[in-house]
Amino acid sequence: MATIVASTGIKREKGWLYYVDKQGDVSRARMARGGGKVPKGRPQKVAKCGIDREDGFLYFIDKKGNVSKVQMKRSARRGRKPAKRSTAGRRTARSSRKPARRRSARR
């Protein structure tokens, strides 16, 4: 279940993508397929929150317009070790291929 980090009460408009930027504030940018012409410009700050992010959490704007966070299912913080790959048992591509079949010439 998500926990509310900051109560902002943002009212969303159609054609805009709302997100939490690097500074921890809520910003919005025009969507490429949000209907209408895409204006070129910088993203706009909607609300200043100054959220300090924690590793392993996903931050988003919920339906009520508040900034919320939820723990990610897969995160680097959980300590998953990458699978070890050994090169000794690996075959090369040429040795595993079958030789080409010869065709007899038709007369």
BAPADO-735566 format. One line per 10 residues: number of its first residue (from 1); for each residue y, z, x of N, C-alpha, C, O, CB. Coordinates in nm, 3 decimals, padded with zeros to 5 digits. Atoms other than C-alpha are relative to their C-alpha. Glycine has a CB too. Layout:
<nodes>
NUM> Y/Z/X/Y/Z/X/Y/Z/X/Y/Z/X/Y/Z/X ~ ...
</nodes>
This chain:
<nodes>
1> -00.118/00.000/00.083/00.000/00.000/00.000/00.125/00.000/00.088/00.127/00.064/00.193/-00.001/00.121/-00.095 ~ -00.122/00.012/-00.078/00.347/-00.083/00.124/00.091/00.121/-00.021/00.094/00.182/-00.128/00.075/-00.129/-00.038 ~ -00.098/-00.108/00.009/00.609/00.179/00.201/00.140/-00.058/00.015/00.161/-00.149/00.096/-00.027/00.109/00.108 ~ -00.137/00.049/-00.005/00.981/00.123/00.144/00.069/00.060/00.122/00.068/00.181/00.144/00.077/00.037/-00.131 ~ -00.069/-00.041/-00.122/01.179/00.136/00.468/00.149/00.016/-00.027/00.211/00.113/00.017/-00.023/-00.101/00.113 ~ -00.143/-00.005/00.032/01.530/00.060/00.336/00.021/-00.054/-00.140/-00.033/-00.159/-00.176/00.084/-00.082/00.104 ~ -00.032/00.045/00.136/01.661/00.032/-00.020/00.125/-00.084/00.007/00.235/-00.033/00.029/00.019/00.121/-00.097 ~ -00.114/00.091/-00.008/01.885/-00.274/-00.025/00.035/-00.060/-00.136/00.151/-00.089/-00.162/-00.027/-00.111/00.099 ~ -00.025/00.054/00.134/01.847/-00.407/-00.381/00.054/-00.142/00.002/00.146/-00.173/-00.073/00.095/00.088/-00.074 ~ -00.047/00.139/-00.014/01.893/-00.772/-00.280/-00.044/-00.083/-00.119/-00.159/-00.077/-00.161/-00.052/-00.062/00.131
11> 00.032/00.096/00.106/01.909/-01.029/-00.560/-00.023/-00.135/00.067/00.066/-00.190/00.131/00.115/-00.009/-00.109 ~ 00.034/00.126/-00.066/01.730/-01.343/-00.442/00.054/-00.120/-00.076/00.062/-00.120/-00.199/-00.151/-00.013/00.015 ~ -00.042/00.127/00.058/01.863/-01.692/-00.500/-00.104/-00.105/00.033/-00.171/-00.098/00.136/00.140/-00.042/00.051 ~ 00.098/00.106/-00.018/01.648/-02.001/-00.536/00.040/-00.090/00.117/00.158/-00.121/00.135/-00.015/-00.083/-00.128 ~ -00.025/00.091/-00.110/01.614/-02.224/-00.228/00.032/00.070/00.131/00.064/00.003/00.230/00.112/-00.090/-00.035 ~ -00.029/-00.076/-00.121/01.668/-01.946/00.029/-00.124/00.077/00.044/-00.201/00.124/-00.040/00.118/00.097/-00.022 ~ 00.107/-00.078/-00.059/01.418/-01.778/00.262/00.061/00.130/00.054/00.149/00.126/00.140/-00.074/-00.079/00.113 ~ -00.050/-00.131/-00.040/01.482/-01.404/00.306/-00.097/00.064/00.099/-00.218/00.060/00.077/00.022/00.092/-00.123 ~ 00.086/-00.059/-00.103/01.351/-01.223/00.615/00.075/00.111/00.074/00.197/00.124/00.062/-00.049/-00.108/00.100 ~ -00.058/-00.104/-00.085/01.408/-00.928/00.849/00.015/-00.060/00.140/-00.085/-00.099/00.201/-00.089/00.131/00.002
21> -00.023/00.065/-00.129/01.569/-01.059/01.168/-00.024/00.095/00.117/-00.066/00.209/00.097/00.142/-00.054/00.007 ~ 00.028/-00.079/-00.120/01.545/-00.932/01.527/00.081/00.128/00.009/00.036/00.226/00.068/00.025/-00.084/00.123 ~ -00.084/-00.120/-00.004/01.828/-00.684/01.482/-00.042/00.103/-00.105/00.009/00.215/-00.105/00.146/-00.038/-00.021 ~ 00.046/-00.091/00.105/01.647/-00.526/01.183/00.082/-00.011/-00.127/00.071/00.074/-00.215/00.004/00.141/00.050 ~ -00.080/00.024/00.119/01.891/-00.665/00.926/-00.067/-00.107/-00.087/-00.153/-00.181/-00.039/00.143/-00.042/00.038 ~ 00.055/00.101/00.090/01.809/-00.881/00.623/00.087/-00.124/00.009/00.209/-00.116/-00.010/-00.008/00.052/-00.147 ~ -00.071/00.127/-00.010/01.905/-01.247/00.670/-00.064/-00.100/-00.094/-00.173/-00.079/-00.146/-00.001/-00.053/00.145 ~ 00.055/00.108/00.082/01.857/-01.565/00.474/00.036/-00.133/00.062/00.141/-00.149/00.125/00.051/00.008/-00.145 ~ -00.020/00.136/-00.051/01.823/-01.931/00.567/-00.044/-00.097/-00.109/-00.131/-00.066/-00.190/-00.079/-00.023/00.133 ~ 00.036/00.101/00.099/01.803/-02.247/00.358/-00.141/-00.049/00.027/-00.178/-00.074/00.142/00.100/-00.118/00.003
31> 00.135/00.055/-00.015/01.448/-02.365/00.293/00.007/-00.151/00.003/00.091/-00.212/-00.064/-00.093/00.048/-00.116 ~ 00.001/00.145/-00.014/01.367/-02.722/00.390/-00.037/-00.068/-00.131/00.013/-00.176/-00.161/-00.097/-00.042/00.111 ~ 00.043/00.060/00.127/01.200/-02.788/00.055/00.039/00.089/-00.117/-00.038/00.103/-00.213/-00.151/-00.024/00.000 ~ -00.043/-00.093/00.104/01.397/-02.547/-00.160/00.080/-00.066/-00.110/00.138/00.004/-00.194/00.080/00.108/00.059 ~ -00.075/00.070/00.103/01.557/-02.813/-00.376/00.143/-00.024/00.047/00.210/00.067/00.096/00.000/00.081/-00.132 ~ -00.136/00.033/-00.041/01.881/-02.992/-00.302/00.008/-00.039/00.146/-00.093/-00.044/00.217/00.092/00.117/-00.027 ~ -00.024/00.043/-00.137/02.035/-03.101/00.024/-00.001/00.122/00.092/00.051/00.228/00.057/00.133/-00.077/00.012 ~ 00.009/-00.110/-00.095/01.967/-02.885/00.330/00.126/00.000/00.087/00.144/-00.090/00.168/-00.129/-00.011/00.088 ~ -00.119/-00.004/-00.085/02.299/-02.781/00.485/-00.036/00.050/00.140/-00.120/00.139/00.156/00.108/00.090/-00.062 ~ 00.024/-00.045/-00.137/02.304/-02.743/00.861/00.093/00.118/00.026/00.213/00.111/00.003/00.022/-00.116/00.104
41> -00.082/-00.118/-00.027/02.421/-02.402/00.962/-00.087/00.114/00.046/-00.209/00.103/00.052/00.080/00.040/-00.122 ~ 00.070/-00.118/-00.048/02.329/-02.061/01.087/-00.050/00.083/-00.117/00.004/00.074/-00.228/00.092/00.083/00.091 ~ 00.044/-00.093/00.105/02.133/-01.804/00.888/00.110/00.102/-00.031/00.189/00.139/00.056/-00.130/00.073/00.043 ~ -00.102/-00.095/00.044/02.349/-01.563/00.688/-00.059/00.140/-00.007/-00.173/00.159/-00.049/00.057/-00.042/-00.139 ~ 00.042/-00.140/00.015/02.327/-01.184/00.707/00.028/00.041/-00.143/00.138/00.020/-00.195/00.074/00.094/00.102 ~ -00.014/-00.043/00.139/02.269/-01.041/00.361/00.027/00.149/-00.007/00.115/00.193/-00.080/-00.127/-00.035/-00.080 ~ -00.017/-00.145/00.000/02.237/-00.668/00.432/-00.025/00.055/00.140/-00.117/00.010/00.209/-00.095/00.067/-00.102 ~ 00.020/-00.064/-00.131/02.274/-00.453/00.744/-00.084/00.124/-00.021/-00.043/00.217/-00.091/00.137/00.036/00.067 ~ 00.092/-00.113/00.014/01.981/-00.214/00.771/-00.023/00.070/00.133/-00.032/00.192/00.138/-00.133/-00.046/-00.058 ~ 00.026/-00.056/-00.132/01.922/-00.166/01.145/-00.135/00.067/00.011/-00.146/00.178/00.063/00.106/00.099/00.035
51> 00.136/-00.055/00.000/01.546/-00.112/01.107/-00.059/-00.006/00.140/-00.049/-00.109/00.207/-00.091/-00.077/-00.100 ~ 00.076/-00.002/-00.125/01.350/-00.007/01.416/-00.144/-00.033/-00.036/-00.209/00.041/-00.109/00.011/00.139/00.073 ~ 00.136/00.045/00.034/01.022/-00.195/01.399/-00.106/00.074/00.081/-00.084/00.111/00.197/-00.014/-00.150/00.024 ~ 00.116/-00.058/-00.066/00.686/-00.041/01.482/-00.103/-00.109/00.021/-00.113/-00.202/-00.059/-00.060/00.118/-00.084 ~ 00.106/00.096/-00.025/00.400/-00.235/01.636/-00.111/00.017/-00.103/-00.141/00.130/-00.144/-00.056/00.016/00.144 ~ 00.113/-00.005/00.092/00.116/-00.323/01.399/00.040/00.002/-00.145/-00.046/00.020/-00.232/-00.081/00.119/00.029 ~ -00.046/00.002/00.138/00.331/-00.342/01.084/00.069/-00.131/-00.032/00.132/-00.191/00.055/00.095/00.117/-00.028 ~ -00.065/00.121/00.050/00.451/-00.638/00.878/00.116/00.044/-00.088/00.098/00.123/-00.181/-00.100/-00.091/-00.079 ~ -00.120/-00.036/00.076/00.806/-00.609/00.742/00.036/-00.116/-00.092/00.034/-00.232/-00.050/00.118/00.034/00.094 ~ -00.031/00.104/00.097/00.907/-00.800/00.427/00.096/00.054/-00.105/00.118/00.175/-00.114/-00.128/-00.053/-00.066
61> -00.087/-00.038/00.111/01.147/-00.798/00.131/-00.083/-00.008/-00.127/-00.135/-00.115/-00.159/00.129/-00.093/-00.008 ~ 00.087/-00.002/00.117/00.963/-00.693/-00.185/00.072/-00.056/-00.123/00.185/-00.102/-00.114/-00.047/00.143/-00.027 ~ -00.053/00.060/00.123/01.021/-00.806/-00.546/00.127/00.068/-00.049/00.210/00.005/-00.114/-00.104/00.005/-00.108 ~ -00.120/-00.073/00.043/01.283/-00.537/-00.607/00.117/-00.018/00.097/00.227/00.029/00.070/-00.032/00.148/-00.014 ~ -00.105/00.026/-00.097/01.482/-00.647/-00.302/00.012/00.104/00.109/00.111/00.107/00.181/00.130/-00.010/-00.071 ~ 00.000/-00.102/-00.105/01.394/-00.355/-00.075/-00.081/-00.048/00.119/-00.172/-00.130/00.106/-00.057/00.134/-00.054 ~ 00.076/00.032/-00.121/01.270/-00.383/00.282/-00.119/00.095/00.005/-00.103/00.217/00.000/00.089/00.012/00.130 ~ 00.123/-00.079/-00.001/00.907/-00.266/00.297/-00.082/-00.035/00.123/-00.060/-00.136/00.189/-00.082/-00.022/-00.128 ~ 00.091/00.028/-00.112/00.637/-00.242/00.560/-00.142/00.032/-00.045/-00.164/00.119/-00.129/00.039/00.083/00.127 ~ 00.141/-00.021/00.027/00.259/-00.261/00.546/-00.075/-00.020/00.131/-00.037/-00.102/00.214/-00.053/-00.097/-00.111
71> 00.077/00.009/-00.124/00.001/-00.213/00.819/-00.080/-00.129/00.000/-00.142/-00.166/-00.100/-00.095/00.123/00.016 ~ 00.071/00.127/-00.011/-00.147/-00.539/00.944/-00.149/00.025/00.020/-00.190/00.122/00.084/00.056/-00.083/00.117 ~ 00.146/-00.012/-00.012/-00.522/-00.590/00.920/-00.044/-00.026/00.143/-00.126/00.047/00.198/-00.071/-00.099/-00.096 ~ 00.035/00.035/-00.138/-00.545/-00.755/01.261/00.125/00.018/00.084/00.225/-00.052/00.064/-00.056/-00.146/00.011 ~ -00.115/-00.016/-00.088/-00.310/-00.631/01.526/-00.049/00.030/00.141/-00.160/00.077/00.161/00.093/00.113/-00.050 ~ 00.034/-00.023/-00.140/-00.310/-00.607/01.904/-00.006/00.149/00.030/-00.070/00.191/00.126/00.102/-00.070/00.093 ~ -00.007/-00.144/-00.022/-00.242/-00.235/01.874/-00.134/00.068/-00.023/-00.159/00.175/00.033/00.105/00.060/-00.090 ~ 00.127/-00.065/00.036/-00.587/-00.161/01.735/-00.100/00.004/00.114/-00.201/00.073/00.103/-00.061/-00.070/-00.117 ~ 00.087/-00.008/-00.117/-00.750/-00.221/02.073/-00.120/-00.091/-00.004/-00.223/-00.060/00.056/-00.045/00.137/00.017 ~ 00.111/00.095/-00.003/-00.970/-00.520/02.003/-00.006/-00.064/00.136/00.095/-00.108/00.190/00.016/-00.107/-00.110
81> 00.017/00.061/-00.131/-01.113/-00.652/02.327/-00.036/-00.147/-00.018/-00.116/-00.181/-00.105/-00.108/00.074/00.083 ~ 00.036/00.142/00.012/-01.126/-01.028/02.377/-00.143/-00.023/00.047/-00.193/00.047/00.136/00.098/-00.088/00.082 ~ 00.138/00.030/-00.035/-01.473/-01.178/02.400/-00.006/-00.056/00.142/00.077/-00.138/00.181/-00.063/-00.101/-00.100 ~ 00.016/00.049/-00.136/-01.593/-01.235/02.755/-00.078/-00.130/-00.003/-00.178/-00.143/-00.074/-00.071/00.104/00.090 ~ 00.068/00.129/-00.007/-01.690/-01.590/02.836/-00.055/-00.019/00.140/00.016/-00.003/00.239/00.097/-00.117/-00.038 ~ 00.060/00.024/-00.131/-01.932/-01.666/03.114/-00.015/-00.150/00.020/-00.051/-00.223/-00.073/-00.137/00.072/00.013 ~ 00.010/00.143/-00.029/-01.931/-02.004/03.283/-00.135/-00.036/00.060/-00.166/-00.154/00.074/00.110/-00.042/00.095 ~ 00.129/00.027/-00.065/-02.276/-01.968/03.443/-00.097/-00.070/-00.095/-00.168/-00.161/-00.053/-00.061/00.130/00.051 ~ 00.097/00.056/00.094/-02.476/-02.053/03.129/00.047/-00.126/-00.069/-00.027/-00.183/-00.150/-00.035/00.100/-00.102 ~ -00.056/00.115/00.068/-02.253/-02.338/03.022/-00.049/-00.130/00.060/-00.058/-00.142/00.182/00.151/00.006/00.005
91> 00.040/00.131/-00.048/-02.374/-02.696/03.046/00.121/-00.091/00.002/00.217/-00.072/-00.073/-00.112/-00.060/-00.088 ~ -00.109/00.098/-00.002/-02.148/-02.983/03.136/-00.026/-00.101/-00.111/-00.138/-00.112/-00.162/00.012/-00.071/00.139 ~ 00.010/00.095/00.110/-02.084/-03.252/02.880/-00.095/-00.115/00.032/-00.166/-00.163/-00.057/00.137/-00.056/-00.034 ~ 00.086/00.115/-00.036/-02.269/-03.526/03.072/-00.147/00.036/00.001/-00.230/-00.047/-00.039/00.039/-00.053/00.137 ~ 00.142/-00.035/-00.009/-02.593/-03.337/03.124/-00.062/00.024/-00.137/-00.183/00.010/-00.153/-00.017/00.124/00.087 ~ 00.055/-00.026/00.132/-02.630/-03.252/02.756/-00.010/-00.126/-00.086/-00.074/-00.124/-00.192/00.084/00.104/-00.071 ~ 00.005/00.123/00.078/-02.583/-03.610/02.636/-00.132/-00.074/00.019/-00.193/-00.068/00.125/00.115/-00.091/00.037 ~ 00.119/00.085/-00.010/-02.875/-03.837/02.561/00.041/-00.133/00.063/00.154/-00.177/00.046/-00.065/-00.023/-00.141 ~ -00.035/00.131/-00.058/-02.889/-04.164/02.756/00.014/-00.105/-00.111/-00.049/-00.094/-00.216/-00.108/-00.045/00.103 ~ -00.024/00.105/00.099/-02.770/-04.473/02.571/-00.126/-00.082/-00.022/-00.201/-00.109/00.072/00.116/-00.091/00.044
101> 00.118/00.078/00.035/-03.036/-04.672/02.390/00.026/-00.147/00.032/00.132/-00.200/00.000/-00.036/00.019/-00.149 ~ -00.016/00.141/-00.033/-03.092/-05.025/02.519/-00.047/-00.085/-00.115/-00.151/-00.058/-00.176/-00.077/-00.035/00.128 ~ 00.036/00.091/00.108/-03.100/-05.301/02.269/-00.053/-00.130/00.061/-00.003/-00.178/00.163/00.122/-00.028/-00.093 ~ 00.053/00.128/-00.050/-03.308/-05.612/02.316/00.086/-00.114/-00.054/00.141/-00.106/-00.164/-00.149/-00.019/-00.042 ~ -00.083/00.114/00.040/-03.128/-05.944/02.301/-00.071/-00.081/-00.106/-00.190/-00.106/-00.096/00.034/-00.088/00.122 ~ 00.056/00.082/00.107/-03.182/-06.147/01.986/00.017/-00.147/00.034/00.118/-00.188/00.090/00.068/00.032/-00.135 ~ -00.007/00.143/-00.028/-03.258/-06.517/02.013/00.017/-00.079/-00.124/00.025/-00.202/-00.118/-00.122/-00.047/00.071
</nodes>
